[in-house]
């Protein structure tokens, strides 16, 4: 994909064509020169026509073959582009850039072996070509990890040492969950490039993962130190403030987090996705601080930027409910119901569209309809442990602890390494007063994910506190406030005349724990292989592909041809930071549409500023 983005950058960097009448050329050089001008002005058809004429007049015009290959690649005629580069290499056998460009084009065509052969030729000519080793390693990493590692190792041994090589190997180690080796390489990158903000950002991301993996809260000091340095070096990068704000929030520095989220919003002006993400971050913080009027303001601002998002309306409904404004809560819930219902109708065979709609009915207090929608989701995905776990959460919300425990058991059978199912089943046992039976599940959860320990402790304490306290007075909430409707699939909605008091939402009574769990589920469901398109309607041949792999909590890794990265997702909004083997870096912010199984991204960095649409080809197994 690095090479696809390189071609995309050509589209984005050059200005629109001027209106002018030029004199018709009379020789091959004249057509070539005009082709170059037309290419820079994005008149690709005109440029292609001129290159054709230049080559008709002069069949040995090597540079015309080279340049024409670019046009053919933009038109996705990779076979034609490779043919042009074959001709160029035959005319200029001593120019290694011909082999390099042909390798890039073959990779775009899907000819991995052919591309690797060209990179091998580059290495034979110049054994110190770091980029060639890294490019070949990227191709090998899919099927030949040992060969890829050998190439990464050789690239790091070449002197003078290349920070790009150490960075690429660090990301390779990340893909293998070898965090210790990855950290050593990121340390080396910073030694070589001490003023590289991206390097500090990458190390902060890795250190956060280490903190979660090992359950070490003290590691967050190092995460913050790296982010402070990254912000110092790149004070205009709004995403860095968003990252630091989240870490400060976790460290209970709400004042610092608030300042960072505000800066993220200010610096993201003009980027609807990133700025919307900032408003969402700050709204969640305001909710935790009990500042619901300001939470409402931020959710409203997010909706101005992202009007087709359902989750901000759900947040508004809850905030208005806490402020005892039932009319406004009703309106917000009605909009959430409309958006999620439309999504479910557009994608009736997608379990996640029904899961999203189930959440709206759950917030309305209509748990019967919510459970029927979850039943439909499970019927559509009977082998999906995550979907079954979500139905368990809904059963728990109705007080059906035994049914919830049965669903968690089924999820564990399908995915024995799913830590959340062990925690959920253990909590059901605690709710039933069967604490001794819960202990093995809690131990298994912590063994799989040490970060579970705090969540278990919080939730068990809350459940036990309710055993000794009298029932609290029911607080007015915006449930049962939407006119009767039937969700997709013919599930009827019961009367709202006398709704039951709403039980705690989600798989855990603790709201913060539930939010973290939801984000983890989002990241896991995001996993899969995606085809990338420049057009909104996703017609024609994809210009590339990428693979997203869930790692821990709300985190994921992403990789394409010659590039890799890592990111996070919260309630369908996310980002990932990418880096190519040649050192180009940037960030992609995105919104994932569950029902459509599409990801709409905004790429910014290293001269790129463009958008793409990705459609999931297959889920990650």
C-alpha positions in Angstrom: 0.0 0.0 0.0 3.0 2.3 0.5 3.4 2.3 -3.2 -0.4 2.9 -3.8 -0.2 5.9 -1.5 2.9 7.1 -3.3 0.8 7.1 -6.5 -2.1 8.7 -4.7 0.2 11.5 -3.5 0.9 12.4 -7.1 -2.8 13.0 -7.5 -3.0 15.2 -4.4 0.1 17.3 -4.7 -0.1 18.7 -8.2 -2.5 21.6 -9.0 -5.4 21.5 -11.3 -4.7 22.0 -15.1 -4.6 25.5 -16.4 -6.7 26.4 -19.4 -4.3 27.2 -22.3 -3.7 26.3 -25.9 -0.2 25.1 -26.6 1.4 24.7 -30.0 1.3 21.0 -31.3 4.8 19.4 -30.8 6.6 18.2 -33.9 9.0 15.6 -32.4 9.3 13.0 -29.7 11.0 15.3 -27.2 8.2 17.9 -27.7 5.5 15.3 -26.9 7.5 14.0 -23.9 7.9 17.6 -22.5 4.2 18.3 -22.9 3.3 14.9 -21.4 5.3 15.8 -18.3 3.4 19.1 -17.9 0.1 17.5 -18.4 1.0 14.9 -15.8 1.8 17.5 -13.2 -1.5 19.2 -14.0 -3.4 15.9 -13.5 -4.3 15.7 -17.1 -3.5 12.0 -17.1 -5.3 11.0 -20.3 -3.6 13.8 -22.2 -0.2 12.8 -20.8 -0.8 9.2 -21.7 -1.7 10.2 -25.3 1.5 12.3 -25.5 3.7 9.6 -24.2 2.2 7.2 -26.8 3.0 9.7 -29.6 6.5 10.2 -28.3 7.2 6.5 -28.3 5.6 6.1 -31.7 8.2 8.6 -33.0 11.1 7.2 -31.0 10.6 3.6 -29.8 13.9 3.6 -27.8 12.8 6.6 -25.7 13.6 5.0 -22.3 12.4 7.9 -20.1 9.0 7.9 -21.8 8.5 4.2 -21.0 9.4 4.9 -17.3 7.1 7.9 -17.0 4.2 6.2 -18.9 4.3 3.4 -16.4 3.2 5.9 -13.7 0.1 6.8 -15.8 -0.8 3.2 -16.4 -0.4 2.4 -12.7 -2.8 5.3 -11.8 -5.2 3.8 -14.3 -4.7 0.4 -12.5 -3.2 -1.1 -15.7 -0.4 -2.8 -13.8 0.3 -5.3 -16.5 0.9 -2.4 -18.9 3.0 -0.6 -16.4 5.2 -3.6 -15.8 5.6 -4.0 -19.6 6.8 -0.4 -19.9 9.2 -1.0 -17.1 10.5 -4.2 -18.7 11.3 -2.1 -21.8 13.0 0.6 -19.6 15.2 -2.0 -17.9 16.2 -3.4 -21.2 17.2 0.1 -22.5 18.8 1.2 -19.2 20.1 -2.0 -17.5 22.5 0.0 -15.3 19.8 2.1 -13.7 18.7 0.4 -10.5 15.6 2.7 -10.2 14.0 0.7 -13.0 14.2 -2.4 -11.0 13.0 -0.6 -7.9 9.9 0.9 -9.7 9.2 -2.4 -11.3 9.3 -4.1 -7.9 6.8 -1.5 -6.6 4.5 -2.1 -9.6 4.7 -5.8 -9.4 3.7 -5.6 -5.7 0.7 -3.5 -6.6 -0.2 -6.1 -9.2 0.0 -8.9 -6.5 3.1 -10.5 -8.0 5.0 -10.9 -4.7 7.6 -13.3 -6.1 8.3 -11.0 -9.1 8.6 -8.0 -6.8 11.0 -9.9 -4.5 13.1 -10.8 -7.5 13.6 -7.2 -8.5 14.5 -6.2 -4.9 17.0 -9.1 -4.9 18.5 -7.7 -8.0 18.9 -4.3 -6.3 20.6 -6.0 -3.4 23.0 -7.8 -5.7 23.9 -4.5 -7.4 24.2 -2.7 -4.1 24.4 -4.9 -0.9 24.1 -1.7 1.2 20.6 -0.7 -0.2 18.6 -0.4 3.0 15.4 0.3 1.2 15.7 -2.8 -0.9 16.1 -5.0 2.2 13.2 -3.4 3.9 11.0 -3.7 0.8 11.8 -7.4 0.4 11.3 -8.0 4.1 7.8 -6.5 3.9 6.9 -8.9 1.1 8.4 -11.9 2.9 6.7 -11.1 6.2 3.4 -12.6 5.1 4.7 -16.1 4.4 8.4 -16.3 5.3 8.9 -14.7 8.7 12.4 -16.1 9.1 13.5 -14.6 5.7 11.8 -11.3 6.6 13.7 -11.1 9.9 17.0 -11.9 8.1 16.4 -8.9 5.8 15.4 -6.6 8.7 18.5 -7.7 10.6 20.8 -7.0 7.6 19.2 -3.6 7.1 20.0 -2.7 10.7 23.6 -3.9 10.3 24.4 -1.5 7.4 26.5 1.5 8.4 25.8 4.3 9.0 22.9 2.9 10.9 19.4 3.7 9.6 16.7 4.8 12.0 14.2 3.7 9.4 15.5 0.1 9.5 15.3 -0.1 13.3 11.8 1.3 13.1 10.7 -1.2 10.5 12.1 -4.1 12.5 10.4 -2.8 15.7 7.0 -3.0 13.9 7.8 -6.5 12.7 8.5 -7.5 16.3 5.2 -5.8 17.3 3.4 -8.0 14.9 4.9 -11.0 16.6 4.0 -9.6 20.1 7.7 -9.5 21.0 7.4 -6.3 22.9 10.8 -6.5 24.5 12.6 -6.6 21.1 10.3 -3.9 19.7 11.1 -1.6 22.6 14.9 -2.1 22.2 14.5 -1.1 18.5 12.4 1.9 19.3 15.0 3.0 21.8 17.6 2.7 19.1 15.5 4.8 16.7 15.4 7.6 19.3 19.1 7.4 19.9 19.6 7.9 16.1 16.9 10.5 15.7 16.4 12.2 19.1 14.2 14.9 17.6 11.8 12.5 15.8 8.4 13.1 17.3 7.0 10.0 15.6 9.5 7.8 17.3 8.5 9.0 20.8 4.9 8.5 19.8 5.6 4.9 18.6 7.4 4.1 21.8 4.6 5.6 23.9 2.1 3.4 22.1 4.3 0.3 22.8 4.9 1.2 26.4 1.1 1.5 26.9 0.7 -2.0 25.6 3.4 -3.2 27.9 1.6 -1.6 30.8 -1.6 -3.3 29.9 0.0 -6.7 29.2 2.0 -6.7 32.5 -0.6 -4.9 34.6 2.0 -2.3 35.6 0.5 1.1 36.2 3.9 2.6 36.9 4.8 2.2 33.2 2.4 5.0 32.4 5.0 7.5 33.7 7.2 6.4 30.8 4.3 6.7 28.4 3.6 10.3 29.5 7.3 11.2 29.3 7.4 10.0 25.7 4.2 11.9 24.9 5.5 15.1 26.5 8.6 14.9 24.3 6.5 14.2 21.2 4.3 17.2 21.9 7.4 19.3 22.5 8.8 18.3 19.1 5.5 18.4 17.2 3.3 21.0 19.0 0.8 21.2 16.1 -0.1 17.5 16.1 -3.6 17.3 17.5 -3.6 13.5 17.7 -0.7 13.6 20.2 -2.8 15.7 22.6 -5.6 13.3 22.2 -3.4 10.4 23.1 -1.8 12.2 26.1 -5.3 13.3 27.2 -6.4 9.7 27.4 -3.3 8.6 29.4 -3.8 11.6 31.8 -7.4 10.6 32.2 -6.4 7.0 33.1 -3.9 8.5 35.6 -6.8 10.5 37.1 -5.3 13.8 36.0 -8.7 15.1 34.7 -7.4 18.7 34.5 -4.5 17.7 32.3 -6.7 15.5 30.2 -9.3 18.3 29.7 -6.6 20.7 28.5 -5.2 18.1 26.1 -8.6 17.2 24.6 -9.3 20.9 24.2 -6.0 21.3 22.3 -6.8 18.3 20.2 -10.1 20.0 19.1 -8.4 23.3 18.4 -5.6 21.8 16.3 -8.0 19.6 14.3 -10.0 22.4 12.8 -11.0 21.4 9.2 -10.6 17.7 9.9 -14.1 16.4 10.7 -13.0 13.0 11.7 -10.2 14.0 14.0 -12.1 16.9 15.5 -15.1 14.7 16.1 -12.9 12.3 17.9 -11.7 15.1 20.1 -15.2 16.2 21.0 -16.1 12.6 21.7 -13.1 12.3 24.0 -13.9 15.4 25.9 -17.6 14.6 26.2 -16.7 11.2 27.8 -14.5 13.1 30.3 -17.2 15.6 31.1 -19.5 12.7 31.7 -17.1 11.2 34.3 -16.7 14.7 35.9 -20.5 15.1 36.2 -20.4 18.2 33.9 -23.3 17.1 31.8 -24.2 20.5 30.3 -20.7 20.7 28.8 -20.9 17.0 27.8 -24.1 17.9 25.8 -22.3 20.8 24.1 -19.5 18.6 22.9 -21.8 15.8 21.7 -23.8 18.4 19.8 -20.6 19.7 18.2 -19.6 16.1 17.3 -22.9 15.6 15.6 -22.4 18.8 13.5 -19.3 17.1 12.2 -20.6 13.6 12.0 -24.4 13.8 11.6 -24.8 10.1 10.7 -23.4 8.8 14.0 -25.8 7.2 16.4 -23.6 7.0 19.4 -23.5 10.7 20.2 -27.3 10.7 20.3 -27.2 7.9 22.9 -24.8 10.0 24.9 -27.1 13.0 24.7 -30.0 10.9 25.8 -28.2 9.8 28.9 -26.8 13.3 29.7 -30.3 14.9 29.3 -31.7 12.1 31.6 -29.2 13.0 34.3 -30.2 16.7 34.0 -33.9 15.6 34.2 -34.8 16.9 30.8 -37.0 14.1 29.5 -38.2 15.9 26.4 -34.7 16.4 25.0 -33.8 12.9 26.0 -36.8 11.6 24.1 -35.7 13.5 21.0 -32.1 12.2 21.2 -33.2 8.6 21.7 -35.6 8.9 18.7 -32.7 10.0 16.5 -30.5 7.2 17.7 -33.3 4.7 17.0 -33.8 6.1 13.5 -30.1 5.9 12.6 -29.5 2.5 14.0 -32.8 1.2 12.5 -31.8 2.5 9.1 -28.4 0.8 9.5 -30.1 -2.5 10.4 -32.4 -2.3 7.4 -29.5 -1.6 5.1 -27.6 -4.6 6.4 -30.2 -7.2 7.6 -27.6 -10.0 7.4 -25.0 -8.2 9.5 -25.2 -9.2 13.2 -23.6 -5.9 14.3 -26.3 -3.8 12.8 -28.8 -5.6 15.1 -26.4 -5.4 18.1 -26.1 -1.6 17.7 -29.9 -1.3 17.5 -30.2 -3.6 20.6 -28.2 -1.1 22.5 -30.8 1.7 21.8 -33.7 -0.5 23.0 -31.7 -1.3 26.1 -31.2 2.4 26.9 -35.0 2.8 26.4 -35.5 0.2 29.1 -37.1 -2.2 26.6 -34.9 -5.2 27.5 -37.2 -7.7 25.9 -36.8 -6.2 22.4 -33.1 -5.7 23.0 -32.7 -9.4 23.8 -34.8 -10.4 20.7 -32.4 -8.4 18.6 -29.4 -10.1 20.2 -31.0 -13.5 19.5 -31.2 -12.5 15.9 -27.5 -11.4 15.9 -26.5 -14.8 17.4 -28.6 -16.6 14.8 -26.6 -14.8 12.1 -23.2 -15.5 13.8 -23.6 -18.6 15.8 -19.9 -19.3 15.9 -18.8 -15.8 16.9 -17.8 -15.8 20.6 -17.9 -12.0 20.9 -21.5 -11.8 19.6 -22.6 -14.5 22.1 -20.8 -12.7 24.9 -22.8 -9.5 24.1 -26.0 -11.5 24.3 -24.8 -12.7 27.7 -24.5 -9.0 28.7 -28.1 -8.4 27.7 -29.3 -11.4 29.6 -27.5 -10.1 32.6 -29.2 -6.7 32.2 -32.6 -8.6 32.6 -31.4 -10.3 35.7 -31.0 -13.7 34.0 -27.6 -14.5 35.5 -27.9 -18.2 34.8 -28.7 -17.6 31.1 -25.8 -15.1 30.9 -23.4 -17.6 32.4 -24.5 -20.2 29.9 -23.8 -17.8 27.0 -20.3 -16.9 28.5 -19.6 -20.7 28.7 -20.5 -21.1 25.0 -18.3 -18.2 24.1 -15.4 -19.7 26.1 -15.9 -23.0 24.2 -15.6 -21.2 20.9 -12.7 -19.0 22.0 -10.8 -20.4 25.1 -8.5 -17.3 25.0 -11.3 -14.7 25.3 -10.6 -13.1 28.7 -13.8 -11.1 28.8 -16.0 -14.2 28.8 -14.2 -15.6 31.8 -14.6 -12.3 33.6 -18.3 -12.1 32.6 -19.0 -15.7 33.8 -17.2 -15.1 37.0 -19.3 -11.9 37.7 -22.5 -13.8 37.0 -21.5 -16.3 39.7 -20.8 -13.4 42.2 -24.2 -12.0 41.4 -25.6 -15.4 42.3 -23.7 -15.4 45.6 -21.5 -18.3 44.3 -18.2 -16.5 44.9 -16.0 -19.7 45.1 -17.1 -20.8 41.7 -16.1 -17.4 40.3 -12.5 -17.6 41.4 -11.2 -19.9 38.7 -12.7 -17.7 36.0 -11.2 -14.6 37.5 -7.7 -16.2 37.7 -8.0 -17.4 34.1 -9.0 -13.9 33.0 -6.0 -12.3 34.7 -3.6 -14.9 33.3 -4.8 -14.0 29.8 -4.9 -10.2 30.4 -3.4 -8.8 33.7 -5.3 -5.5 33.2 -8.5 -7.5 34.0 -7.5 -7.5 37.7 -8.5 -3.9 38.4 -11.8 -4.3 36.5 -12.6 -7.5 38.4 -11.9 -5.9 41.8 -14.1 -2.8 41.0 -17.0 -4.9 39.8 -16.9 -7.5 42.5 -16.8 -4.7 45.2 -19.8 -3.0 43.6 -21.8 -6.2 43.4 -21.1 -7.1 47.0 -22.0 -3.6 48.2 -25.4 -4.1 46.7 -25.9 -7.2 48.8 -25.9 -5.2 52.0 -27.5 -2.0 50.9 -31.3 -1.4 50.6 -32.6 -0.8 47.1 -32.0 2.7 45.9 -34.8 5.0 44.9 -35.3 4.8 41.2 -33.9 7.9 39.4 -35.8 9.3 36.4 -34.2 8.1 33.2 -35.1 8.6 29.5 -36.3 5.0 29.1 -39.5 4.1 27.3 -39.8 7.5 25.7 -39.8 6.7 21.9 -43.0 6.1 20.0 -43.7 2.4 19.5 -42.0 0.9 16.5 -40.9 -2.5 15.3 -37.2 -3.1 14.9 -36.1 -4.9 11.7 -37.0 -8.6 11.6 -40.5 -8.1 13.0 -39.5 -7.8 16.7 -42.4 -6.1 18.4 -42.0 -3.4 21.1 -43.9 -3.9 24.3 -46.1 -1.1 25.8 -44.2 1.7 27.4 -47.0 2.5 29.9 -45.2 1.2 33.0 -41.6 0.5 32.2 -39.4 -1.4 34.7 -36.5 0.5 36.3 -33.4 0.0 34.2 -30.8 -2.3 35.5 -27.0 -1.5 35.0 -26.0 -1.4 31.4 -23.3 -3.6 29.8 -21.5 -6.6 30.9 -20.2 -4.8 34.1 -22.1 -2.5 36.5 -19.1 -0.1 36.5 -19.6 2.4 33.7 -15.9 3.0 33.1 -15.2 -0.7 33.0 -18.1 -1.2 30.6 -16.8 1.5 28.3 -13.3 -0.1 28.2 -14.9 -3.5 27.5 -17.0 -2.1 24.6 -13.9 -0.5 23.0 -12.1 -3.8 23.2 -15.1 -5.5 21.5 -15.0 -2.8 18.8 -11.3 -3.4 18.1 -11.8 -7.1 17.9 -14.7 -6.8 15.6 -12.7 -4.4 13.4 -10.2 -7.2 12.5 -10.1 -8.4 9.0 -8.8 -7.9 5.5 -9.9 -4.8 3.6 -9.8 -3.7 0.0 -9.0 0.0 -0.5 -10.8 2.3 -3.0 -10.4 5.9 -3.9 -14.1 6.2 -5.0 -16.9 6.5 -2.6 -19.0 3.9 -4.4 -16.1 1.4 -4.3 -16.3 0.6 -8.0 -13.4 -0.6 -10.1 -10.3 -2.4 -8.9 -9.0 -1.7 -5.4 -5.8 0.3 -5.3 -4.5 -1.8 -2.4 -5.4 -3.8 0.7 -4.6 -3.9 4.4 -5.0 -6.3 7.3 -6.2 -5.2 10.7 -5.5 -7.4 13.7 -6.9 -6.9 17.2 -4.3 -7.0 19.9 -5.3 -5.8 23.4 -8.3 -3.9 24.8 -9.2 -1.2 22.2 -6.0 -1.5 20.2 -5.2 -3.0 16.9 -2.3 -3.4 14.4 -2.6 -2.7 10.7 -0.3 -3.6 7.8 -0.2 -3.3 4.0 2.3 -3.7 1.3 5.5 -2.2 2.7 4.0 -0.4 5.6 2.6 -1.0 9.0 1.1 0.7 12.0 -1.0 0.6 15.1 -4.1 2.4 16.4 -7.1 2.5 18.6 -10.9 2.6 18.2 -13.6 3.9 20.5 -17.3 3.5 19.7 -16.6 3.2 15.9 -14.2 6.2 15.7 -10.5 5.5 15.5 -7.1 6.2 14.1 -3.9 4.4 13.2 -0.4 5.8 12.8 1.4 4.4 9.8 5.0 4.3 8.7 6.5 3.1 5.4 9.8 1.3 5.1 11.3 4.4 3.5 10.5 6.5 6.6 7.3 8.2 5.5 4.9 8.6 8.4 1.5 9.9 9.1 -1.9 9.2 10.7 -5.2 8.0 9.3 -8.3 8.8 11.2 -11.4 6.8 10.4 -15.0 5.9 11.1 -16.0 2.3 11.0 -19.6 1.6 9.8 -20.6 -1.7 11.4 -23.6 -2.4 9.2 -21.9 -1.6 5.9 -18.6 -3.3 7.0 -16.8 -0.2 5.5 -14.1 2.0 6.9 -13.9 5.6 5.7 -10.4 7.0 6.3 -8.6 10.4 6.1 -4.9 10.0 5.4 -2.6 12.8 6.5 1.2 12.9 6.5 4.4 12.9 4.4 2.7 15.1 1.7 -0.5 13.1 1.7 -3.9 14.6 2.5 -6.6 12.4 1.0 -9.5 10.1 1.7 -10.2 6.5 0.9 -12.9 3.9 1.5 -12.1 0.4 2.7 -14.5 -2.6 2.5 -13.9 -5.6 4.6 -13.2 -8.7 2.5 -13.1 -11.2 5.3 -13.0 -11.2 9.1 -9.8 -12.0 10.9 -9.7 -15.5 12.3 
